[in-house]
Structures are given as C-alpha cells and as structure tokens.
C-alpha cells in the first residue's frame, strides 16, 4: 500500500514538474529531484529486496 501511494505521489510530482520546466536542462534537474525523493521514500520505508 505504501508503495502504491509513493508511486502515485511520484506520478503526480513528475507530471507537475514536466509541465513546469521549459528547457532540457530544467527537465534533467526535475528528474534528478524526483529520483532523490523516490530514494528517500525507499530508504524511509525500508523496502524489501528481491534477492
């Protein structure tokens, strides 16, 4: 359930940032920030690994 919520928030965040950025550089920065947030959420939830 937490993963679904995190993915939904990520999708909403990504959609919002892509409509806000006007340059390729800005898009790259937005994607980097989104990736950092995903990593933070993953670390906070202590997700499992498929190993």
N, C-alpha and C positions, 0 to 999 in steps of 0.2 A: 504494500500500500504506500509506504514512504517513497519507494522508487517511482511509482506512478505519479505521485504528487510532484516529486522532484523533476521528472521528465515533463510534466505539464507546465510547471513554472519555467523550465528551461525553454520550452517551445514558445511560451508567451514572451519571455525575455528576448529570445532571438528574433522573433517577429518584430518586436518593438524596436530593437536596435538596428535591424536591417532597413527598416523604413526611415530611421533617423539619420543614418550615415549616407554621405553624399560622395565619398571617394573610396577607392580601393583600399587605401591606407586606413581610412576610418573603419572600413568593414573588417580589416585584419585585426585592428585593435579591439573591436567589439567581439569578434570571435575569440580572441585571446581572453578577454574578460569573462566571457561565457564559460570557456573551458576552465578557468580558475574557479569560478563559482561551482561548477559541476564537481571539480576535485575537492573543494571544501565540503560540499554536501556528502560526497562519498566518504571522506575522512570522518565527518561527524557521525554518520550513520553506522560506521564500522561494518560496511557490507561484506558479504562473503565472496570468496574467490572460487572459481571453477578450476580445481586443480587436481 
